[in-house]
């Protein structure tokens, strides 16, 4: 086993009991052997499947449409900024950043994933993030064009926020983003293994055997010796209605940049299990700015990062404490 590398997995938006909540089930799981450098070439599509959706896929479309309707009826999945009722100060911003950027939601030290907050180190990308947006054969041409424009615009926003190169790319991809039907997702295993060499069978199965309660998922390959992200792979279900789809895109891509955990205190934020907010909020934007601020270094512990995080948060909030 190559001790210097690991896999960080996030289960994305999930359903608990009968109510959907946002969760980033994150864990750093040692894997190996994994090569450094650019990701190997990846097939442009997944294994061919019938273009007609299966009964399971059609049932999921109904399930997620009803789920989104219930969430909206409860006042959740908000798309506003939260300014009217969810204000925050520098102290809260700093505390939320520490919990979201410097903790994992799952402990994997025993070889099994145990749901408990686990202290980690600051992790982010150093290489430009080159996002390869791929589609299952079931996705029609007009929707592909819409998705490319939508994702490209969001990546440009993330790049402006972080000051880091993040964009769609057709070559030398290191962040693989797939939009797949249920049938296509079940067949994606070989493609994941090619894109993320060294990923365990159980990690691959977490994608191919996703339960309906997991809406979307991302896994990132990290060099533990440097705390730098090397590669990432995300799957978004094609059966989602539009707002749930957008919520998954916002959360999985942002999580794949280095915000792996969630916090019940984070409000307004998509990094919170309560599913109140669907799309990236002003607090989330500030946390992304903090993550890529040059005053912070990959590999920092909480004790090393905390005073710097406090200062950056104060600066972002205009001195407000």
Phi and psi in degrees as a GROMACS rama.xvg file:
@    title "Ramachandran Plot"
@    xaxis  label "Phi"
@    yaxis  label "Psi"
@TYPE xy
-84.173  106.364  UNK-2
-70.3374  -14.3345  UNK-3
-88.0425  0.158621  UNK-4
-129.852  155.754  UNK-5
-152.299  173.049  UNK-6
-116.621  129.36  UNK-7
-108.587  119.559  UNK-8
-113.21  144.084  UNK-9
-132.181  128.597  UNK-10
-85.5303  2.07156  UNK-11
65.4988  -149.034  UNK-12
-77.7392  131.003  UNK-13
-131.59  162.217  UNK-14
-108.217  129.96  UNK-15
-119.663  127.992  UNK-16
55.272  -128.073  UNK-17
-103.172  6.07661  UNK-18
-122.804  133.924  UNK-19
-78.2478  137.545  UNK-20
-137.449  155.715  UNK-21
-88.1284  129.277  UNK-22
-142.72  138.963  UNK-23
-114.427  85.8071  UNK-24
-76.0058  95.4767  UNK-25
-108.67  145.432  UNK-26
-155.141  141.843  UNK-27
-100.738  109.238  UNK-28
-113.799  116.056  UNK-29
-58.9536  138.033  UNK-30
-137.084  168.627  UNK-31
171.483  166.309  UNK-32
-80.2611  147.128  UNK-33
-129.753  129.681  UNK-34
-81.1717  153.915  UNK-35
-85.9  173.997  UNK-36
92.4777  -166.248  UNK-37
-68.832  151.776  UNK-38
-68.0032  146.487  UNK-39
-68.4003  163.677  UNK-40
-56.4013  146.657  UNK-41
-125.987  138  UNK-42
-56.8511  142.928  UNK-43
-70.0858  -21.6869  UNK-44
-135.442  167.408  UNK-45
-81.988  177.906  UNK-46
-57.475  137.376  UNK-47
-58.7286  139.181  UNK-48
-133.644  168.217  UNK-49
-61.1373  136.484  UNK-50
-69.1165  -26.4453  UNK-51
-75.3868  129.247  UNK-52
-65.5026  146.911  UNK-53
-75.0159  169.455  UNK-54
-61.3392  -36.2264  UNK-55
-64.6131  -43.114  UNK-56
-64.9447  -41.6284  UNK-57
-65.3491  -37.431  UNK-58
-65.3334  -37.3167  UNK-59
-65.6121  -36.473  UNK-60
-58.9113  -44.0994  UNK-61
-66.7709  -43.3822  UNK-62
-58.504  -48.7704  UNK-63
-73.2378  -31.822  UNK-64
-63.7628  -43.7604  UNK-65
-66.0938  -39.5923  UNK-66
-61.6087  -47.8351  UNK-67
-60.4747  -41.2225  UNK-68
-60.7857  -41.1658  UNK-69
-66.3073  -41.7094  UNK-70
-61.9305  -46.3592  UNK-71
-63.3325  -37.781  UNK-72
-64.2563  -25.8958  UNK-73
-90.9551  5.15315  UNK-74
80.9628  15.0527  UNK-75
-95.6402  -178.248  UNK-76
57.6285  41.8816  UNK-77
-66.745  147.075  UNK-78
-115.39  4.92497  UNK-79
-85.2677  177.68  UNK-80
-80.4842  -16.1063  UNK-81
84.2182  4.27039  UNK-82
-64.0449  -28.4492  UNK-83
-75.0025  -24.9543  UNK-84
-146.135  7.57989  UNK-85
-137.435  53.7498  UNK-86
-73.0441  159.168  UNK-87
-148.622  161.254  UNK-88
-117.897  -179.417  UNK-89
-62.8915  -38.8661  UNK-90
-62.5541  -43.8478  UNK-91
-66.8619  -40.4679  UNK-92
-60.0593  -46.3637  UNK-93
-63.8342  -43.5388  UNK-94
-63.5551  -42.3445  UNK-95
-66.0461  -39.1947  UNK-96
-61.2572  -44.8529  UNK-97
-57.9504  -45.6018  UNK-98
-68.4065  -33.7144  UNK-99
-88.9047  -36.7848  UNK-100
-92.548  -24.9662  UNK-101
-118.54  15.067  UNK-102
-131.246  148.686  UNK-103
-104.096  148.574  UNK-104
-76.7829  -23.8885  UNK-105
-121.351  143.832  UNK-106
-98.9404  124.697  UNK-107
-115.583  15.0278  UNK-108
-64.4693  -23.2685  UNK-109
-90.9298  -1.87073  UNK-110
95.4724  -12.8501  UNK-111
-117.23  152.799  UNK-112
-83.8486  117.895  UNK-113
-116.1  127.209  UNK-114
-75.1362  93.8716  UNK-115
-158.991  140.802  UNK-116
-58.1294  132.179  UNK-117
-130.035  121.718  UNK-118
-62.0501  138.325  UNK-119
-133.994  -155.167  UNK-120
-124.479  163.664  UNK-121
-67.6042  129.653  UNK-122
-133.852  140.685  UNK-123
-161.997  179.977  UNK-124
-88.2931  142.86  UNK-125
-105.916  -39.7648  UNK-126
-72.0972  152.639  UNK-127
-55.5327  140.399  UNK-128
-88.6729  110.775  UNK-129
-106.851  103.944  UNK-130
-90.9401  121.562  UNK-131
-99.558  108.222  UNK-132
-89.3614  117.685  UNK-133
-120.979  154.542  UNK-134
-128.466  144.57  UNK-135
-69.2222  159.861  UNK-136
-63.5312  -17.8901  UNK-137
-76.6681  -13.4459  UNK-138
-84.6592  117.222  UNK-139
-68.9424  161.175  UNK-140
-59.5285  -40.9052  UNK-141
-66.4673  -36.3007  UNK-142
-70.2215  -35.5745  UNK-143
-59.7488  -43.3138  UNK-144
-63.1128  -41.9185  UNK-145
-62.8441  -43.7619  UNK-146
-65.7699  -39.6986  UNK-147
-62.1953  -42.366  UNK-148
-66.2792  -42.1714  UNK-149
-65.1743  -48.8936  UNK-150
-67.013  -41.6107  UNK-151
-59.1021  -41.0582  UNK-152
-65.9273  -41.1632  UNK-153
-66.3641  -40.4961  UNK-154
-63.9699  -38.9706  UNK-155
-62.0331  -39.0019  UNK-156
-63.3483  -44.8302  UNK-157
-63.508  -37.241  UNK-158
-65.6894  -41.336  UNK-159
-63.7006  -40.6985  UNK-160
-65.4409  -44.6098  UNK-161
-88.5789  -20.7941  UNK-162
72.8055  15.564  UNK-163
-112.815  143.373  UNK-164
-66.6651  118.233  UNK-165
-141.905  117.833  UNK-166
-161.671  161.591  UNK-167
-64.986  146.395  UNK-168
-150.226  146.575  UNK-169
-102.085  -4.52332  UNK-170
-138.977  151.644  UNK-171
54.1175  42.0517  UNK-172
-68.3781  137.513  UNK-173
-123.808  -5.66072  UNK-174
-127.235  106.841  UNK-175
-95.6744  124.359  UNK-176
-124.709  115.917  UNK-177
-115.325  133.503  UNK-178
-107.876  113.91  UNK-179
-136.28  145.583  UNK-180
-73.9663  168.565  UNK-181
-57.582  -41.9218  UNK-182
-65.1858  -42.0514  UNK-183
-68.9534  -38.2037  UNK-184
-61.2531  -37.9842  UNK-185
-65.7536  -20.9426  UNK-186
-100.841  7.85303  UNK-187
-84.6422  -5.92385  UNK-188
-50.7219  -52.3196  UNK-189
-60.1376  -35.3851  UNK-190
-67.2624  -40.5938  UNK-191
-62.7591  -44.2987  UNK-192
-61.895  -33.8655  UNK-193
-71.4746  -42.2263  UNK-194
-74.3743  -30.6088  UNK-195
-126.392  66.7309  UNK-196
-59.523  133.937  UNK-197
98.3556  -9.57326  UNK-198
-65.4862  135.846  UNK-199
-70.6119  161.329  UNK-200
-60.5781  -35.5928  UNK-201
-69.542  -35.1396  UNK-202
-66.4335  -43.2356  UNK-203
-61.5141  -42.8644  UNK-204
-64.0258  -25.5109  UNK-205
-64.3723  -23.6476  UNK-206
-87.0354  -51.3668  UNK-207
-71.1613  -22.3146  UNK-208
-114.106  26.5668  UNK-209
-54.3814  130.61  UNK-210
-82.1069  158.505  UNK-211
-54.6729  -26.5214  UNK-212
-69.4966  -12.8759  UNK-213
-105.336  114.031  UNK-214
-79.1914  -35.3799  UNK-215
-162.009  165.276  UNK-216
-156.189  148.303  UNK-217
-138.457  142.742  UNK-218
-129.216  140.397  UNK-219
-124.382  141.298  UNK-220
-95.7507  126.481  UNK-221
-122.35  138.665  UNK-222
-85.0849  105.659  UNK-223
-66.5285  -20.4848  UNK-224
-74.7144  -23.664  UNK-225
-119.563  -10.7051  UNK-226
60.9283  31.521  UNK-227
-106.428  139.396  UNK-228
-72.7055  138.752  UNK-229
-109.975  -45.0701  UNK-230
-149.153  159.938  UNK-231
-148.421  153.799  UNK-232
-140.162  125.477  UNK-233
-129.199  144.77  UNK-234
-125.121  128.598  UNK-235
-115.286  132.285  UNK-236
-72.2978  137.152  UNK-237
-78.0748  -13.1556  UNK-238
-81.2549  -5.08504  UNK-239
-71.8653  144.828  UNK-240
-67.8223  168.55  UNK-241
-60.9029  -45.3082  UNK-242
-68.8222  -42.1132  UNK-243
-63.2645  -36.618  UNK-244
-62.3063  -48.0458  UNK-245
-61.0653  -40.2472  UNK-246
-60.2565  -41.6518  UNK-247
-64.8908  -43.9611  UNK-248
-58.6648  -47.6712  UNK-249
-61.3225  -45.9678  UNK-250
-72.8777  -46.9195  UNK-251
-67.1043  -40.3555  UNK-252
-68.1853  -44.3314  UNK-253
-64.1017  -41.0551  UNK-254
-61.9323  -39.6087  UNK-255
-69.1  -4.94505  UNK-256
-92.0852  -12.8548  UNK-257
132.544  20.4864  UNK-258
-117.406  80.6747  UNK-259
-85.8262  -14.151  UNK-260
-109.634  -177.229  UNK-261
-134.523  167.362  UNK-262
-145.969  130.75  UNK-263
-66.3018  -15.8697  UNK-264
-87.5887  -12.1935  UNK-265
-77.6147  111.897  UNK-266
-156.227  125.178  UNK-267
-85.1056  131.248  UNK-268
-161.921  148.664  UNK-269
-81.7458  -11.1871  UNK-270
-92.153  59.5045  UNK-271
-152.257  136.498  UNK-272
-69.0784  -6.26707  UNK-273
-84.0599  -8.89945  UNK-274
61.4937  22.2925  UNK-275
-66.8624  -40.745  UNK-276
-111.908  135.503  UNK-277
-91.7572  -34.1549  UNK-278
-121.57  159.551  UNK-279
-48.4589  130.231  UNK-280
-106.965  171.929  UNK-281
-56.7267  -38.1609  UNK-282
-63.6498  -42.8781  UNK-283
-62.0308  -40.3512  UNK-284
-60.3991  -42.4991  UNK-285
-65.7527  -38.5943  UNK-286
-65.8724  -35.2696  UNK-287
-66.7859  -39.8917  UNK-288
-60.8037  -42.4722  UNK-289
-63.0792  -43.2625  UNK-290
-57.3327  -38.6287  UNK-291
-103.881  12.9166  UNK-292
-66.3416  131.078  UNK-293
-64.0846  -14.8216  UNK-294
-70.7193  -20.6143  UNK-295
-98.0645  146.662  UNK-296
-122.444  140.892  UNK-297
-56.5481  139.831  UNK-298
95.6566  -8.44857  UNK-299
-63.4758  139.614  UNK-300
-81.8983  172.483  UNK-301
-61.0688  -44.5284  UNK-302
-64.395  -34.5675  UNK-303
-72.778  -37.8833  UNK-304
-83.0441  -29.1477  UNK-305
-55.1118  -50.8818  UNK-306
-63.2948  -32.3764  UNK-307
-72.0886  -41.4489  UNK-308
-60.1423  -42.6958  UNK-309
-59.2324  -42.0141  UNK-310
-69.3681  -42.4572  UNK-311
-63.4288  -42.2725  UNK-312
-61.1205  -42.5043  UNK-313
-62.4072  -41.9956  UNK-314
-62.6248  -44.1698  UNK-315
-66.2167  -32.2121  UNK-316
-90.6847  9.48851  UNK-317
69.768  31.8889  UNK-318
89.5275  -3.13459  UNK-319
-74.832  130.36  UNK-320
